[in-house]
Amino acid sequence: MCNCNQQRASYTSEQKSEQTGMIKVTLVGNKPIVIYGDITGRMYIFRKKNDSNWVDKRDAVSFSGVEGIKISSN
C-alpha cells in the first residue's frame, strides 16, 4: 500500500519551516523587547529568553545594533 499521504505531509511541513524572505531572530537577553521594523512597520515581540520570531529580512538589517538578540544566518 502506498504511503503518499505521509510523504506529502512531511514535504509540506519542511517547506513551512523555512519561510521565503524571512530570517529567524532569537532573544538571548533576559529583558523582554518589542521592536518595530523600519521597513515594514511590523511589531516583533520577544517576551522571554530564547523566544524566536520570523522577521522580514528587510527589517532584520536594522536589528543588528539591538542588544540582546541573535540573528540567525541563513
Buried (B, 14 or more C-beta within 10 A) or exposed (E): EEEEEEEEEEEEEEEEEEEEEBBBBBBEEEEEBEBEBEEEEEEBEBEEEEBEBBBBEEBBBEBEEBEBBBBEEE
